[in-house]
Amino acid sequence: MASSLPAPPAPPHASWRGLLPPRRPPARSGPLLARAAARSCRYRFRTDDDGVVDVAVAGEDGGGGAGYAVAVEVPARGREGGLVLRAEGSGEGIPLAPSPAPGGGALAAELSYGGARAPFHVSFLLADAAGAEIRTHRGTSFRVPVGVGRGRPAPLGLSLSGDGAANFAVYSKSAKGVVLCLFDGRGAGGGDEPALEIELDPYVHRTGDVWHVLLESVEGYASYGFRTGLFALFGIDRPLLDPYAKGQAPIFAAGEAGGVPGKCGFVHQGQVERVARECCRYFLWVGCKGRTLQESWRQCGFAGASVPVPPAIRSMKDMVKTMHRHGIEVLLEVVFTHTAEGGAECQMISIHGIDGSSYYIADGIVGCKASVLNCNHPVTQRLILDSLRHWVLDFHVDGFCFINAPFLVRGPGGEGLSRPPLLEAIAFDPVLSKTKIIADPWSPLDISNVQFPFPHWKRWAEMNTRFSMDVRKFLKGEALISDLATRLCGSGDLFSSRGPAFSFNYVSRNSGLTLVDLVSFSSDELGSEFSWNCGEEGPSENNAVLQTRLRQIRNFLFILFVSLGIPVLNMGDECGHSTAGSTSYEDRGPLNWKALKTIFVKEVTGFISFLSALRSRRADIFQRREFLKLENIHWYGSNLSEPQWEDPTSNFLCMHINPELGENTPDSVRGDLYICFNANEESVSATLPALAEGSMWLRLVDTSLAFPGFFSSESNPKVHQVPGFSSYQVKAHSCVLFELKRVLS
């Protein structure tokens, strides 16, 4: 595997693998070893006869394009017969002459490579007067890189300077040696074999646990990788992706930015590939103010890089700009807990071969087959933070949703940490803390989705799994109404110290059943989904079953939008997207955009648009950052009776909300709200609270009515007016919303 280089490919001047044909240098004032040069490197070799050879490499006057000079110097003691420098594999040689430097005592030769383009290698041998070859103490030829400097240990990855020099830095505590591999993209098989390999000297190119090297130019090369040799004994020594590379396949996909969520109308969740084909006008029509994006992934995880491939980079940036221009935030779903490396079905392509002992939890996690990243190790933490900042600073995304959040709190042995360094660093990072950061407990590793106490520092929001489960159970007729009440009020049991704006509520997501399938499939295998098929499994032509399913879809959407918190709508639910009852992500095919023209989609999207507008108009209730005061919420059963909180057979609840009125409160948000929820198989009579003289209850929603009359705005003259103490029949499997309005005389 290789990471892309930014420099455009160009044909090389000559072969860069071996000795270039040198030319005799012009007369100079002293040997190269004695001259100062801005671009010089020095190397010392031990020979197989216990001697030493010093080599100096420097750019010739006039800059990199003028070429390079290589000087070789050997102590003269014991070399009375002289020495000859010979290119490896060549019979021709250049004799070493006594050095003109003060003090003498050395034999030297200087080679010049005019116009040569670095980097390349010079490989040579020495021969004595008897013709015997002199090699390094390892028995190899003397091999010197040209146009290669020591480099810097920071920043990690590839960084370019203004003069075209490229610095490479990679962390590896375990590697005993590292080889930088450069590819020109023109070799056999599309450039699978490196065009040039540069072995890094641990005494020169290593600082602490960071290996680094500087190349004066990377012109002519298209990509690069590293070899570490850690698994060479097992026959694995392929070039590995740089974890910091910015030009290869992504490990994840990936308005207004604010540290605290809360101003979104609602969030629409979907894939990058699909979003690129959608129109912002559609999102604005349904009232969407936020968009989460996720990239396609495989079960074995993600691999090796942190940004999209070109030209997807330009497309991604253009999409984000377009979204922002229309007032829509972009939140990126990311997975930083596992990779595609390791296991029988996955290959070693990056950090597993670079330094698996640092990047991964050593013995994994019980019950999890994938390679789990050691996210709270300092080097892994640094990689994640750098990647997130790159998305914010370069792509201007507004926040992140962290899939598989429970694994982010794991320590090096897989144990849970009370204060995970990574999560705390994100919460207080000067860049990332200004974005929306959301923890999602859903785990693609063990296919679990369990809410758990998440360390948050009052900055982390969470995807509310409990909301999804409790609403599904209620509409199925299997939940306590107290659980529904808790979710409607912002899940105070989970977010009491943060507020409802930190709860991202959903009823379906990109894993599990779609919204249509929730009301169409309920086999024994789907028990954990708490779905209900409304009387018949799978597709049906029974009109009664279809009408019940339609009501249930309306009910799910209605409860999602009238609950405190941020509603999250899964992409495709508004289009009736189905996977035929499958919970597998792989079974989710492309959306049928022609379905947007059907009556069902027009009805559902129209209802979503209405609910979104209602949340915006009554932001004093539905978009609060703090919980409703207890004195402003009243609960009733049928006919204003006390709710049967602990009765598992009770499936009816009414909620009366009094707004908090101030002197400057506009009339449009002064009215009380009365909301009825009926999950029974039969109608229930609801008595509306008494009103002051000159006021009426206006019915805005009744999910049991036919389209288009089941929802209407207050400006509609056909709005149903109901006086106080009137009795209203809430039909089976339906929800009703009333708003108090003063009647104009």
N, C-alpha and C positions, 0 to 999 in steps of 0.2 A: 504494500500500500504506500502511496506517496501523497504528500500535501502540495498544493499548487503554489508556485512561486509567482510573484506579481510581474516580474520582468518578462517581456515578450521574447519568444524564442528567436535565435539568430544562428546562422551556420557558424561553426567554430573555425578559427583560423587554421588550426591543424589538429592532429591527434593530441588530446590532452591526457592520454593514458601512457605515460612513459617519458622518455627523454626527447625533448624537442631539439632539432638540429641547431647547435649554438653557432654563434659567430665570434670571432676574436674581438675582444673589447678594445676600445681606443686607449691610448696612454692616459694614465690617471696618476694623481699624486698619492700613492700609497694604496695598499690593498683595501678591498671592501670591508674587511673585518675591522680595519682601523678608522673607517670613516663613519661619521654620524649620518643617519638617513631617517627621514620621517617615516618611511614605510619599510622598516627592516625587521627581520626575524632571525634569530640565531638558534642553532641546533648543535648538540654535541652527541656523538656516537662513540660507544666503546667498540673496539674491534676484536676479532677472534684471536688476535695475537697480543692482547692486553695493551693495545695502544688506544689513542683517541683521534677522532676526526672532527674538526669544527667546520660547520657550514653556515654561511650567512646569505640571506636572500633580501634583496632590496629593489624597489622600483627605480628605474633609471630616471635621470633628469628629464623633466618635461611631463611627468604624470604617468598614470597607468597606461595610457595608449602608447607611450614611448618604449615600453617593454620592461624587462627585468634583468638583473644581473645576479648570478649565483657564484659565490666565492667558496672554495674548498681549501682548508689549511690543515696540514699534518705536521706535528713536531718532527724536526729533522733527525733527532737522535735515533740511532739504530736504522736509519733509512739512507745510509750513505750511497747506496747504489741508485737512489732516485725512485720515484713512483710515477705510474701512468694512470690517469683517470680514463675509464672506458665505460661507455654506455652499456647497460645490461643487454646482452644478446648481440653486441656489436664487437667486431675485431679492431676497429679504429680506436685510437686513444689520444689523449692530450697529456703531455708530460707536465708534472708539477715542477715549478722552478723555485729556486731560493727566494724567500720573501724579502722584498725591499724595505720592510718595516724596520724601524730602529730596533736594534738588538738581534735581528735576524732569528736564526735558529728554527726556521719553519720552511716547509715546502708548500707552495700555494699555486692555485690555478683559478682563473676567473672566467666564467662563461656568461655570454650575453644573449638574451632572447629578445631581439628587437621586434616591436609591434605585436608581441604575443599577448593574448588575452587570457588573464587568469580567471579561475584557478586551474592549475595543472600540476603534474608531478614531474620531478627530475629524479630518475633512478640511475645509479651508477655503481661501479665496482672500482677497486684500486688493485693494481698489479705491481709487484716489485720487479727488480732488475732481472730476476730469474723467471719471470712470467707467472709466479704463483699469485693467485687471487687473494685479496684481503676483503673480508666481509664484516658485517656487524657481529657482535658477540652472540647473536641469535642465529648466525649462519645465513642471514638474508642480505640482500643488496641494500645500499644506502638509498633511502627513499625520502625525498624532501618535497614538501608542498610549496608551491609558489603562488603568491597572491593570497596567502592564508595567514591571518594574524591570531593573536591570543583570544580576542573577543572579550565580551563582558557577560557576567552572570545574570544581569537584569537589563531589560525585562525578559521574561521567559517567552519562548517562541521565536518567530522571525521578526526582526525589525530592520528597516532600511534607513540609511542616512542620505543626506542630500547629494553626496558624491557617488551614489550607487552602491556603496558597500553594504553588505548584508551580515547582520549578526544573528547567530543561531544559539539558542540556549534551551536546554532540556534538563529537567530534574530527574535524577536516578541515583538513589542511595545504594542500590544493590549492584549496579553494573560495575564490572572491573575495567571495562573499556567500552567506548562508544565510537561508531563509525557514521559519519554523515554521508548519505548517498544522494547524489544528484542525478536527475533523469532529464534527458532532452526530448523525450516523447517521440523519438524517431527510430528507436531500436526495434529489434524483432519483437513481434507481439505488442506493438504500440508502445514500446519503451519499458518493458517489464524489468529489464536488467539495467542497473545504474550505468550511466555514461562516465561517472567519476565517483570514486569513494575516497573520503578523507578520514583517516584514522586520527582520533583525538588523543593527544598525549596527556595522561593524567597529571603529569607534573606541570604542564603548560596550560591545558584547556579545561582544568577543573578547579572550581572554587567551592569549597564545602561539598555539597552533594549536587551541585549544578555543573553540567558540562556545557562548554561554550566555545565558539570559534567564530572568527570574523573572516569573511570572504570579500575581497576588494571589488568583486563583481559577480553577479549571477546571470549575466547576459548569456543567452544561448541555452539556458536550462528552463524547464517547464515546471518541475515539481521536485520534492525532496522527501527524504525519510531518514530514519535512524536504525542502525543495527546495534544491539547490545550484547548479543551472544549469550544471554542468560539461559536460553533453552536450546543452545546449539547441540548439546549432548543428545537431545531428543529429536534431532533433525529439523529443528525450527529455528531459522535465523533469517527470516525475511525482513525487508525494510518495514519499519513501523511508522504509523502516522504520528505526527507531532500533536500532543494534546492541545496545544495552543494554536494550531494552524487555523487560518481563517478562510480556507478555500476548498473544502471538501464536503462530503455528504454529512447532513446534520444528524445529531443524536436526538433532536427533538424539534419540534417546531418552535414551535416557538411556533378629541375631548380635552379633558382636563386632568392633569396628574395631581393627585392629592395623597398625603400620607394616610388619611383615614377614608375608607370607602364610605359611600353614602349618597352621592349625588347622581348616581346612575338611575335612569328610568328602569331599565332592566338589562341583563347581560345575555347576549346570544352566543352560544357555544358551538364551534364547528371547526372543520379542517382547513388548513392553509390552502390546499389545492382547490377546494370548493369555494372558499371565500373569494379567491381571485376572479371567479367567474360571476360573482354576484354584484348587484348594483346597490350603491349606497342609498339611492332613492328608496329602495325597498325597505332597508333598515329604518330609515327615517319615517316611512309611512307607518310601520308597526310600532314606532316609538322607541327603537333600540338606541341606547346611549353607550353601550359597552360591548366589546367583541372579544371573546377568548379564542385563541387559535391553537390547534395542536397539529403536529406532523404525524404522518403515518408511522407506525412502529410495528415491530415483530415481537413475538412473545419472549424471545431470548433477550430483548432489551435494545439499548441504543449503543452506538459505537463512535468513539474516537474524535469527534469534533464538536464545535459549538456554534457554528453559523452556517447558513445555506450556501450552496454552490453558486458560482456565477454561471449564467446571468440571473439566477433567482434572487441574488442580493438586490439588484436594481428593481426587480419586480416587487420584492417585499417592501423596499423603502417607498416606492411609488404608492403601493397600497396603503401603507401607514399614513402617508401624507394625505391621500384622498379621504381616508376615514377621519382624520383630524380636521380636514377642511369642512367636513359635514358635522363636526361636533361629536364624533364617535370615538371613544377610547379603544385602544387595542391592548388586550392582556394576553400574554403568551403562556400557554401550558408547557411546563418543562418537567423533565425527569432527570434528576441528578443522583439517583440511588443505585442504578445498575447499568451495565453496558451489554453489548452483544458479544463480549469476549467470554471464553471459557465454556465448558460443557461440550457434549459430543456433537451438537449440531451447530456450534458457533466457532469462529476462528479467532486467533490471536492477531489483532490488527493494530493495537496501540498500547495503552497504559499497562495492560497485563504483561506485555513483554518488555516494557521500559522499566517499570518498578512496581510489580503487582503487590509486593509486601507492604508498600506504603499506601497505595491507592485503594486496596481492597481490604475488607474485613477478613482476617486470616482464615478462619474456619467457617466462614459464611454464617448463615442463620438457619436454625433448625426449621425444617419444613420448606425451605426456599432453595430451589435448584440453581437459580441464576447467581452470577457473580455480583456481590453486593459491595458498592463503594463505601469506603471508610470516610464518609463525608465530613467528619469532625477531626480528621487528621489535618495538620496545618497546611500541607501541600495540596491536598484535595480541596480543602476549604478555600485556599487561594485561587485555585483553578475555577471553582464555581463562582466566586465573587467577581473575578475578572471577566468571566463569560457574561454574567448578568449585567455588569456595568457596560460591557460592549454593546449589548442589546439596547440598553437605555440611551447611551451616548451616541451610538452610530445609527441605530434604527429608530430611536425615539419612541419605543413602546412605553406604555403607561403602567405596566405592572406585570406580575407573574402569578400563575397558579401552579403550585408545586405538587405534582402527582406523587402518590406514595409517601405522603408526609410522615407516617409513623417511622419509616426507616431513616429519616433525617435526624432523629433523636438518638440513634444508636452510637455506642462507643466502639473502640477498636476490637473488643471481644464480642460485639453484638449486644451488649448490655444497654439498657435504657439510661439516658442521662437527664438529670433534672434541669440542667442549664446547658444545652448543646451549644458549643461555641459558634457553629455555623449560623444557627437561627438567631442568636444574639447579635452576631456580626452583621447580618442582613438587616435586623431591626434597627440598628443604630448607625449603619453605613451612611455617610453624608449624601450619597447619590441614591442608593436603593431605598432608604427610609422615606424618601419623598414619593415613592411609587406605591401602588397597591400590591400588597403581598398576601397571598391567599394559600392556606394549607388545605390540601385535598387528601382525606384519609384513604381514598380508594387505592388499592395496591394491585398492579398488574402482575406482581411477583407471585403472590399466593391467592390472588383473586378474592381479596377480602375488602370490606368496606365498612369499617367499624369506627364510630366516633370515639375519641380518646382524649384525656386531658393534655392539651397541647400548650407548651410554654409560649407565651405570646407577647409579654412586655407591653401590653395594650397597643400593639402595632400590627400584629398578625390577625388577619381575618381567616375564616374557615368555611369550606364547603360543608353545609349542614346535612349530613346523612340522616340524622334523626328526624329532620323535617320530612324528608322523602318517605321514610318508613312509616311514621305516624300518620301522615296524610293518606297514604295508600291503605293502611289498616282501617282508618276511619271510613273511607269511602267503600271499603269492602264490608264494613259492619263488624269489625273485630277489634276496635280500639276503645279505650276509655275516652270519654269526651274531655277529660282533664288533660290528656296528652295533646288533643287537638288545640285546646285553649292555650296551652303553653307555646305551641308552635305559632299560633296566630299572633301572639304578643311579643314575638321576637326571640323565643327560646332562652328565657332568662336563666334556666337551669344550666345552660352552656356558656352564656355570654353576659352573665350578671356584672362582671367587672369591666366589660368593654362597651356594651350597648348593642342594640339590634343591627346597627349599620355594619357590624363585623360578621353577620350571619349571611352567607350566600346560600339562599334556599333553592331547591330544585325538586322536581318530581320524577324526572327521568334524565339520563345522561348518555354519553357516548359509549358506555358499557352497560350491560343489562338490557332490559326491554325498552323499546321505544314507547312513546305515549299511546299510540294506537294499539300496540301489542299488549300494553298493560290492561286494556279493557277487552281484549280478544282472546288471550291465552292464559290458562291457569292450571296446567297439568301438574302432577305430583313433582316432576323435576323442577318446577318453577316455584316451589314453596317459599324459598327465601326472597322471592320478588314481591310477595304479597299482592299479586295481581288477581283480577276477577274477570272471567270471560263473559259475564252478563247473561249466562244461561246456555251458551253454546260455544264449543271450542273451535277456534279458528274462523276462517271466512264464513259468513252466514248470509242468507237471503231472508231470514225471518225479520219482519219489520219491527216487531216488539223488541227483539234483541238489538237491532241496529239503533233504534231510538234510545234505548238505555245506554248503549255504548256512547252515543253522541252526547247524552247528558253527562256521563261520567267524564268525558274529555273536557266539556265545559267546566265541570266542577273542579277538576284538577287545575285548570288554568285560573279559575276564579280564586280558589284558595291560595294559589301561588302568589297572585298579585295583590290580594288584600291582607297578606301577612306582613308583619314588620320584618324588615331585612331587605336584601337585594335579591330579586327574583332572577333565576338563571334558566333560560329556555334553551333546550337542546336543539341544535340545527336539524331540521327535517320533521320535527314534531308538528310544526304548523302546516306541513305539506302532507301529513298522513303517512310518513315514511314507515315502512314495516320491514322486519327481518324474519317474518313468518314464525315468530315466537322464539327465535334464537337469541341468546344472551352474548354470543361470541362477537367480538369486534370485527373479526375477519368476514363475518357474514353480512356486514353492512355494505351494500352496494351503492353505486352512485345515485344521487337523488334524481327523481323524475321532475324536471323543471316544467314540463307541460302540465303537471298537476296544479300549478298555480292558477290555471284558468278554470278549475272545477268549482262547483258550488260549495263543496265542503271546505276547500282551502279559502275561498273568499269569505265564508262564514267565520272560520277559525281566525284568520288573520285580521278580519274586521273586529272580532271580539278582543284579540290581543291589542290592537291599536286603541280600542275604547278603554281597556283596562289600564294601558300605559298612560293615556291622557288623564284618566281618573287619578292615578297615583301622582301625577304631576300637579294636578289641580288641588288635590288634598294631600300635598306633601307634609302638611302640619301633622298628619296622622301616619301616613304610610312610608314616609321617607325620613323619619326621625332618627337622630343620632342617639337619643336616650329613650328609655322605656316610657310607656304611658303611665301616668300616675294612677294608683289603685282607685282613687276616688272618681276617676273619669271612665272607669270600665265597670259595666254591670252585666251580669250573666243571668240568663233565664232558660227555663225549659219551655214546654208548651204552655200557652195561656199565662205567661209571666210568672210561672211557678219556679221554684228553686231547681236548678239543674241536678240531675241524678249523677253526681260526679263519680261515684264508685260502683255504679251499676254497669256491668259489662254488656248488658242488653240495651242500654240507652244509647241511641244513635241520633239524638236531636239536640241542638244547642243554638241559642240565640245570644248575640253579642251587641250590647248597646254602648257606643263610644261617644262621650262628650268632649268636644274640642276644647283646648285651652285658649280662652279668648283674651286678647289684649286690646288696648285702646285703638290700635291701628290695624286690627285684624279686618281684612276685606270681607264683604258679605258672602263671597263665593266659598269661603272656608269656615263660616260660622255655624253651619248646620250639623246636628248630630247624625250619626250613622247607626243603622240597625240592620244587623246581618244575621240571616238564618241559615243553618246547615242541617240538612236532613238526609241521613244515610239509610233510612228505613225503607221497607218494601211497600209502605202505604203512606198516604198523606197525613200531615200533622197540622193541627190548627195553631197558628201563632197569633197572639194578641199583641198589637203594637202599643208601646207606652203612650200615656196621655201627653198632650201637647198644650202649649200656651195658646191663648186665643189668637187667631190670625195665622196659625201655622198648619202645615200639612206634611204628611209623609209622601214622598215621591218615590215610586218604584223605579230603580235604575236597571236592575238585573233580575231576571227570573230564568234560570237555566232550563226550566221545563217547557218553556214556551217555544213556539216555532220561530224560525228565522224569517225575517229580520227583527221580529218584535221582542226577542228575549233580552235585548239590551238597548238602551236609549239614553241620550244625554238630556240634561236638564232643560236645554233650550228647545227640545222637541215638544210641540204642543200635544202630542199623543201620550206623553208621560202619564203613567197611572197614578192618580192621587188617592191616598188612603187617609182618612181621619184617625186621630188618636183613639185608642181603645177599640179600634176595629179589629176584626178577626180576619186573618189571611190564611188561606190554605196553601201550605208549602208542600208541593207534590213529592211523591217518592223519588229518591235519588236526585235531589235538586238543591240549589242554593238561591237565596233571594237577598237583594240589597236594597235598602231604603235610605233616603237622605231627607233630612228635615229642611223644609223651605218655608219661608213666609209667603203667604198668599196675598198678592196685591189686590186691593179693592178696585 
